Amino acid sequence: MAGQISATCRNFVLDPATEVLSGECKDGQGSNEAWQPTSLDHNACLVYDDERDSIFWRQGGNFGAQCDSCHIVWTKDPIWGNQLLNIACICSGTEASFELDRSYIDNKYGTLVCWPYS
């Protein structure tokens, strides 16, 4: 599983019409790391399963076929107390959420990517 993207990325915006997450991520290049604009289409990484009634990681998952009205939700980690990046959507008529910070989405040199890196 990849790392916590909110630790190295900021200014997240989620377009509810396209399910594209945009923001800025550190490029990891030494002590003068630059913030790079980046975006990731969740259709490349996520899927909604009607039987499980949940969103989960699957490369090429075609997320937008089942989910819409998505928005960013920050939740508090019950153990460490830090804020965790999540999305919440309506999927096949049901409310569903997914924790992006503990998923297979990562910051690779300033670019949001699905893992394994595509």
N, CA and C atoms as an extended XYZ file, in Angstrom:
354
Properties=species:S:1:pos:R:3:atomname:S:1:resname:S:1:resid:I:1 pbc="F F F"
N         0.840       -1.173        0.000 N   MET     1
C         0.000        0.000        0.000 CA  MET     1
C         0.885        1.236        0.000 C   MET     1
N         0.418        2.259       -0.670 N   ALA     2
C         1.184        3.501       -0.788 CA  ALA     2
C         1.115        4.304        0.499 C   ALA     2
N         1.770        5.446        0.486 N   GLY     3
C         1.837        6.285        1.672 CA  GLY     3
C         0.665        7.239        1.809 C   GLY     3
N         0.736        8.064        2.805 N   GLN     4
C        -0.295        9.056        3.096 CA  GLN     4
C        -0.072       10.265        2.205 C   GLN     4
N        -0.904       10.437        1.171 N   ILE     5
C        -0.662       11.508        0.206 CA  ILE     5
C        -0.814       12.895        0.814 C   ILE     5
N        -1.630       13.045        1.847 N   SER     6
C        -1.785       14.382        2.424 CA  SER     6
C        -0.536       14.824        3.188 C   SER     6
N         0.408       13.927        3.430 N   ALA     7
C         1.656       14.305        4.093 CA  ALA     7
C         2.594       15.038        3.143 C   ALA     7
N         2.472       14.787        1.829 N   THR     8
C         3.372       15.409        0.857 CA  THR     8
C         2.629       16.185       -0.222 C   THR     8
N         1.309       16.276       -0.103 N   CYS     9
C         0.501       17.012       -1.073 CA  CYS     9
C        -0.450       17.948       -0.333 C   CYS     9
N        -0.938       18.973       -1.033 N   ARG    10
C        -1.800       19.970       -0.399 CA  ARG    10
C        -2.767       20.552       -1.430 C   ARG    10
N        -3.641       21.427       -0.942 N   ASN    11
C        -4.594       22.167       -1.781 CA  ASN    11
C        -5.420       21.243       -2.681 C   ASN    11
N        -5.970       20.213       -2.080 N   PHE    12
C        -6.762       19.245       -2.837 CA  PHE    12
C        -8.093       19.839       -3.273 C   PHE    12
N        -8.468       19.542       -4.506 N   VAL    13
C        -9.769       19.901       -5.063 CA  VAL    13
C       -10.259       18.678       -5.819 C   VAL    13
N       -11.523       18.343       -5.618 N   LEU    14
C       -12.106       17.203       -6.321 CA  LEU    14
C       -13.225       17.715       -7.204 C   LEU    14
N       -13.122       17.490       -8.496 N   ASP    15
C       -14.163       17.895       -9.436 CA  ASP    15
C       -15.264       16.832       -9.396 C   ASP    15
N       -16.450       17.163       -8.880 N   PRO    16
C       -17.497       16.152       -8.742 CA  PRO    16
C       -18.049       15.664      -10.079 C   PRO    16
N       -17.858       16.416      -11.141 N   ALA    17
C       -18.353       16.001      -12.448 CA  ALA    17
C       -17.445       14.980      -13.118 C   ALA    17
N       -16.138       15.056      -12.838 N   THR    18
C       -15.184       14.190      -13.534 CA  THR    18
C       -14.468       13.200      -12.622 C   THR    18
N       -14.631       13.335      -11.296 N   GLU    19
C       -13.924       12.533      -10.296 CA  GLU    19
C       -12.404       12.706      -10.380 C   GLU    19
N       -11.947       13.849      -10.857 N   VAL    20
C       -10.515       14.133      -10.939 CA  VAL    20
C       -10.092       14.887       -9.678 C   VAL    20
N        -9.104       14.338       -8.972 N   LEU    21
C        -8.524       14.959       -7.793 CA  LEU    21
C        -7.318       15.772       -8.236 C   LEU    21
N        -7.285       17.048       -7.882 N   SER    22
C        -6.162       17.917       -8.221 CA  SER    22
C        -5.547       18.458       -6.947 C   SER    22
N        -4.304       18.857       -7.039 N   GLY    23
C        -3.614       19.461       -5.911 CA  GLY    23
C        -2.189       19.783       -6.284 C   GLY    23
N        -1.361       19.945       -5.274 N   GLU    24
C         0.067       20.194       -5.451 CA  GLU    24
C         0.814       19.194       -4.584 C   GLU    24
N         1.863       18.592       -5.143 N   CYS    25
C         2.654       17.622       -4.390 CA  CYS    25
C         4.134       17.988       -4.449 C   CYS    25
N         4.838       17.711       -3.360 N   LYS    26
C         6.287       17.919       -3.331 CA  LYS    26
C         6.947       16.947       -4.304 C   LYS    26
N         7.991       17.455       -4.963 N   ASP    27
C         8.654       16.626       -5.965 CA  ASP    27
C         9.730       15.706       -5.393 C   ASP    27
N        10.056       15.846       -4.108 N   GLY    28
C        11.019       14.950       -3.470 CA  GLY    28
C        12.456       15.161       -3.890 C   GLY    28
N        12.767       16.307       -4.457 N   GLN    29
C        14.100       16.559       -4.985 CA  GLN    29
C        14.944       17.397       -4.027 C   GLN    29
N        15.450       16.785       -2.981 N   GLY    30
C        16.382       17.447       -2.074 CA  GLY    30
C        15.717       18.382       -1.084 C   GLY    30
N        16.522       19.287       -0.508 N   SER    31
C        16.038       20.169        0.545 CA  SER    31
C        15.166       21.309        0.018 C   SER    31
N        15.217       21.587       -1.271 N   ASN    32
C        14.399       22.650       -1.860 CA  ASN    32
C        13.264       22.060       -2.692 C   ASN    32
N        12.555       21.121       -2.092 N   GLU    33
C        11.464       20.473       -2.813 CA  GLU    33
C        10.472       21.496       -3.350 C   GLU    33
N        10.098       21.337       -4.598 N   ALA    34
C         9.130       22.234       -5.221 CA  ALA    34
C         7.746       21.602       -5.180 C   ALA    34
N         6.730       22.443       -5.111 N   TRP    35
C         5.342       21.980       -5.186 CA  TRP    35
C         4.944       21.932       -6.655 C   TRP    35
N         4.518       20.765       -7.116 N   GLN    36
C         4.140       20.562       -8.511 CA  GLN    36
C         2.622       20.422       -8.620 C   GLN    36
N         1.981       21.122       -9.558 N   PRO    37
C         0.554       20.882       -9.780 CA  PRO    37
C         0.374       19.477      -10.350 C   PRO    37
N        -0.642       18.777       -9.892 N   THR    38
C        -0.873       17.408      -10.334 CA  THR    38
C        -2.351       17.078      -10.243 C   THR    38
N        -2.767       16.044      -10.939 N   SER    39
C        -4.149       15.575      -10.853 CA  SER    39
C        -4.199       14.084      -11.129 C   SER    39
N        -5.283       13.459      -10.685 N   LEU    40
C        -5.460       12.023      -10.867 CA  LEU    40
C        -6.935       11.737      -11.093 C   LEU    40
N        -7.225       11.052      -12.175 N   ASP    41
C        -8.587       10.628      -12.481 CA  ASP    41
C        -8.885        9.360      -11.685 C   ASP    41
N        -9.855        9.426      -10.778 N   HIS    42
C       -10.170        8.263       -9.951 CA  HIS    42
C       -10.661        7.068      -10.760 C   HIS    42
N       -11.094        7.289      -12.003 N   ASN    43
C       -11.484        6.169      -12.855 CA  ASN    43
C       -10.306        5.225      -13.110 C   ASN    43
N        -9.095        5.740      -12.964 N   ALA    44
C        -7.902        4.927      -13.184 CA  ALA    44
C        -7.549        4.058      -11.979 C   ALA    44
N        -8.118        4.364      -10.803 N   CYS    45
C        -7.667        3.711       -9.577 CA  CYS    45
C        -8.762        3.082       -8.721 C   CYS    45
N        -9.988        3.548       -8.859 N   LEU    46
C       -11.031        3.126       -7.928 CA  LEU    46
C       -12.213        2.485       -8.645 C   LEU    46
N       -12.949        1.676       -7.900 N   VAL    47
C       -14.166        1.047       -8.404 CA  VAL    47
C       -15.164        0.974       -7.253 C   VAL    47
N       -16.430        0.951       -7.591 N   TYR    48
C       -17.481        0.731       -6.596 CA  TYR    48
C       -18.075       -0.647       -6.860 C   TYR    48
N       -18.209       -1.443       -5.804 N   ASP    49
C       -18.772       -2.786       -5.913 CA  ASP    49
C       -20.140       -2.793       -5.236 C   ASP    49
N       -21.195       -3.009       -6.021 N   ASP    50
C       -22.558       -3.030       -5.486 CA  ASP    50
C       -22.748       -4.111       -4.426 C   ASP    50
N       -22.160       -5.267       -4.636 N   GLU    51
C       -22.334       -6.369       -3.690 CA  GLU    51
C       -21.679       -6.080       -2.345 C   GLU    51
N       -20.504       -5.492       -2.359 N   ARG    52
C       -19.809       -5.125       -1.120 CA  ARG    52
C       -20.306       -3.802       -0.559 C   ARG    52
N       -21.006       -3.039       -1.401 N   ASP    53
C       -21.492       -1.722       -1.027 CA  ASP    53
C       -20.354       -0.817       -0.578 C   ASP    53
N       -19.239       -0.864       -1.329 N   SER    54
C       -18.078       -0.068       -0.936 CA  SER    54
C       -17.216        0.297       -2.143 C   SER    54
N       -16.411        1.339       -1.916 N   ILE    55
C       -15.413        1.777       -2.885 CA  ILE    55
C       -14.108        1.098       -2.511 C   ILE    55
N       -13.385        0.596       -3.484 N   PHE    56
C       -12.073        0.042       -3.196 CA  PHE    56
C       -11.149        0.250       -4.383 C   PHE    56
N        -9.854       -0.040       -4.169 N   TRP    57
C        -8.832        0.186       -5.185 CA  TRP    57
C        -8.878       -0.912       -6.233 C   TRP    57
N        -8.857       -0.515       -7.487 N   ARG    58
C        -8.661       -1.431       -8.602 CA  ARG    58
C        -8.162       -0.601       -9.768 C   ARG    58
N        -6.993       -0.919      -10.251 N   GLN    59
C        -6.438       -0.172      -11.370 CA  GLN    59
C        -7.365       -0.323      -12.573 C   GLN    59
N        -7.737        0.808      -13.191 N   GLY    60
C        -8.661        0.800      -14.318 CA  GLY    60
C       -10.086        0.505      -13.888 C   GLY    60
N       -10.465        0.912      -12.675 N   GLY    61
C       -11.736        0.532      -12.081 CA  GLY    61
C       -12.991        1.167      -12.650 C   GLY    61
N       -12.881        2.210      -13.470 N   ASN    62
C       -14.035        2.874      -14.055 CA  ASN    62
C       -15.017        3.357      -12.988 C   ASN    62
N       -14.484        4.011      -11.990 N   PHE    63
C       -15.206        4.526      -10.833 CA  PHE    63
C       -16.425        5.365      -11.204 C   PHE    63
N       -16.297        6.246      -12.183 N   GLY    64
C       -17.360        7.175      -12.547 CA  GLY    64
C       -18.603        6.524      -13.104 C   GLY    64
N       -18.524        5.265      -13.516 N   ALA    65
C       -19.702        4.575      -14.033 CA  ALA    65
C       -20.748        4.351      -12.941 C   ALA    65
N       -20.317        4.253      -11.676 N   GLN    66
C       -21.249        4.001      -10.579 CA  GLN    66
C       -21.353        5.155       -9.586 C   GLN    66
N       -20.361        6.051       -9.531 N   CYS    67
C       -20.311        7.059       -8.472 CA  CYS    67
C       -20.365        8.475       -9.033 C   CYS    67
N       -21.052        9.355       -8.295 N   ASP    68
C       -21.066       10.770       -8.644 CA  ASP    68
C       -21.262       11.588       -7.374 C   ASP    68
N       -21.354       12.887       -7.535 N   SER    69
C       -21.520       13.815       -6.403 CA  SER    69
C       -20.421       13.634       -5.355 C   SER    69
N       -19.209       13.375       -5.794 N   CYS    70
C       -18.099       13.136       -4.870 CA  CYS    70
C       -17.568       14.452       -4.309 C   CYS    70
N       -17.083       14.390       -3.081 N   HIS    71
C       -16.464       15.547       -2.453 CA  HIS    71
C       -15.417       15.075       -1.446 C   HIS    71
N       -14.528       15.991       -1.087 N   ILE    72
C       -13.463       15.694       -0.129 CA  ILE    72
C       -14.003       15.778        1.287 C   ILE    72
N       -13.585       14.830        2.106 N   VAL    73
C       -13.936       14.819        3.527 CA  VAL    73
C       -12.654       14.555        4.310 C   VAL    73
N       -12.400       15.381        5.319 N   TRP    74
C       -11.247       15.166        6.194 CA  TRP    74
C       -11.744       14.505        7.473 C   TRP    74
N       -11.107       13.419        7.879 N   THR    75
C       -11.462       12.743        9.128 CA  THR    75
C       -10.240       12.709       10.038 C   THR    75
N       -10.479       12.574       11.298 N   LYS    76
C        -9.391       12.530       12.272 CA  LYS    76
C        -9.003       11.080       12.539 C   LYS    76
N        -7.706       10.795       12.423 N   ASP    77
C        -7.194        9.467       12.751 CA  ASP    77
C        -7.406        9.244       14.250 C   ASP    77
N        -8.133        8.185       14.640 N   PRO    78
C        -8.437        7.983       16.053 CA  PRO    78
C        -7.216        7.656       16.909 C   PRO    78
N        -6.145        7.187       16.307 N   ILE    79
C        -4.949        6.823       17.070 CA  ILE    79
C        -3.951        7.968       17.113 C   ILE    79
N        -3.609        8.531       15.944 N   TRP    80
C        -2.552        9.539       15.854 CA  TRP    80
C        -3.079       10.963       15.909 C   TRP    80
N        -4.353       11.176       15.644 N   GLY    81
C        -4.939       12.505       15.736 CA  GLY    81
C        -4.753       13.384       14.517 C   GLY    81
N        -4.015       12.936       13.507 N   ASN    82
C        -3.823       13.744       12.302 CA  ASN    82
C        -5.052       13.635       11.390 C   ASN    82
N        -5.161       14.572       10.462 N   GLN    83
C        -6.275       14.583        9.521 CA  GLN    83
C        -5.981       13.661        8.341 C   GLN    83
N        -6.982       12.888        7.928 N   LEU    84
C        -6.846       11.948        6.827 CA  LEU    84
C        -7.763       12.355        5.677 C   LEU    84
N        -7.250       12.266        4.464 N   LEU    85
C        -7.974       12.640        3.261 CA  LEU    85
C        -8.882       11.493        2.814 C   LEU    85
N       -10.158       11.802        2.628 N   ASN    86
C       -11.153       10.835        2.171 CA  ASN    86
C       -11.989       11.461        1.064 C   ASN    86
N       -12.686       10.620        0.310 N   ILE    87
C       -13.726       11.110       -0.584 CA  ILE    87
C       -15.033       10.455       -0.159 C   ILE    87
N       -16.126       11.168       -0.355 N   ALA    88
C       -17.461       10.637       -0.113 CA  ALA    88
C       -18.268       10.874       -1.381 C   ALA    88
N       -19.067        9.874       -1.771 N   CYS    89
C       -19.806        9.924       -3.029 CA  CYS    89
C       -21.174        9.269       -2.859 C   CYS    89
N       -21.980        9.431       -3.881 N   ILE    90
C       -23.195        8.641       -4.025 CA  ILE    90
C       -22.882        7.618       -5.120 C   ILE    90
N       -22.922        6.345       -4.750 N   CYS    91
C       -22.588        5.267       -5.682 CA  CYS    91
C       -23.773        4.312       -5.783 C   CYS    91
N       -24.310        4.190       -6.965 N   SER    92
C       -25.483        3.342       -7.199 CA  SER    92
C       -26.589        3.650       -6.191 C   SER    92
N       -26.770        4.946       -5.891 N   GLY    93
C       -27.822        5.384       -4.991 CA  GLY    93
C       -27.508        5.277       -3.506 C   GLY    93
N       -26.298        4.858       -3.155 N   THR    94
C       -25.903        4.654       -1.766 CA  THR    94
C       -24.735        5.573       -1.424 C   THR    94
N       -24.729        6.113       -0.199 N   GLU    95
C       -23.579        6.897        0.247 CA  GLU    95
C       -22.403        5.968        0.492 C   GLU    95
N       -21.232        6.349       -0.018 N   ALA    96
C       -20.024        5.542        0.156 CA  ALA    96
C       -18.840        6.472        0.338 C   ALA    96
N       -17.831        6.016        1.061 N   SER    97
C       -16.622        6.818        1.236 CA  SER    97
C       -15.398        5.927        1.092 C   SER    97
N       -14.260        6.599        0.877 N   PHE    98
C       -13.011        5.882        0.675 CA  PHE    98
C       -11.879        6.730        1.217 C   PHE    98
N       -10.994        6.134        1.996 N   GLU    99
C        -9.860        6.843        2.588 CA  GLU    99
C        -8.694        6.855        1.603 C   GLU    99
N        -8.449        8.020        1.017 N   LEU   100
C        -7.374        8.152        0.032 CA  LEU   100
C        -5.991        8.074        0.669 C   LEU   100
N        -5.880        8.498        1.931 N   ASP   101
C        -4.576        8.486        2.590 CA  ASP   101
C        -4.072        7.082        2.903 C   ASP   101
N        -4.920        6.120        2.933 N   ARG   102
C        -4.487        4.736        3.177 CA  ARG   102
C        -4.933        3.877        2.008 C   ARG   102
N        -4.506        4.286        0.837 N   SER   103
C        -4.918        3.584       -0.377 CA  SER   103
C        -3.709        3.372       -1.278 C   SER   103
N        -3.980        2.920       -2.465 N   TYR   104
C        -2.931        2.674       -3.441 CA  TYR   104
C        -2.743        3.880       -4.354 C   TYR   104
N        -2.950        5.058       -3.807 N   ILE   105
C        -2.686        6.309       -4.513 CA  ILE   105
C        -1.492        6.949       -3.820 C   ILE   105
N        -0.518        7.405       -4.609 N   ASP   106
C         0.734        7.872       -4.022 CA  ASP   106
C         1.245        9.114       -4.748 C   ASP   106
N         2.194        9.790       -4.125 N   ASN   107
C         2.916       10.907       -4.706 CA  ASN   107
C         4.248       10.368       -5.238 C   ASN   107
N         4.404       10.382       -6.544 N   LYS   108
C         5.658        9.941       -7.165 CA  LYS   108
C         6.320       11.148       -7.813 C   LYS   108
N         7.309       11.722       -7.102 N   TYR   109
C         8.071       12.868       -7.592 CA  TYR   109
C         7.184       14.037       -8.013 C   TYR   109
N         6.146       14.320       -7.202 N   GLY   110
C         5.283       15.458       -7.470 CA  GLY   110
C         4.056       15.153       -8.308 C   GLY   110
N         3.830       13.881       -8.620 N   THR   111
C         2.693       13.486       -9.440 CA  THR   111
C         1.852       12.452       -8.698 C   THR   111
N         0.534       12.666       -8.628 N   LEU   112
C        -0.354       11.668       -8.047 CA  LEU   112
C        -0.484       10.502       -9.017 C   LEU   112
N        -0.285        9.292       -8.513 N   VAL   113
C        -0.328        8.092       -9.349 CA  VAL   113
C        -1.048        6.961       -8.624 C   VAL   113
N        -1.525        6.011       -9.411 N   CYS   114
C        -2.041        4.756       -8.866 CA  CYS   114
C        -0.851        3.850       -8.619 C   CYS   114
N        -0.962        2.987       -7.646 N   TRP   115
C         0.108        2.054       -7.347 CA  TRP   115
C        -0.347        0.654       -7.673 C   TRP   115
N         0.372       -0.243       -8.332 N   PRO   116
C         1.732        0.023       -8.782 CA  PRO   116
C         1.736        1.092       -9.856 C   PRO   116
N         2.788        1.862       -9.873 N   TYR   117
C         2.845        3.069      -10.689 CA  TYR   117
C         2.510        2.796      -12.141 C   TYR   117
N         1.589        3.615      -12.612 N   SER   118
C         1.165        3.463      -14.010 CA  SER   118
C         1.749        4.564      -14.866 C   SER   118
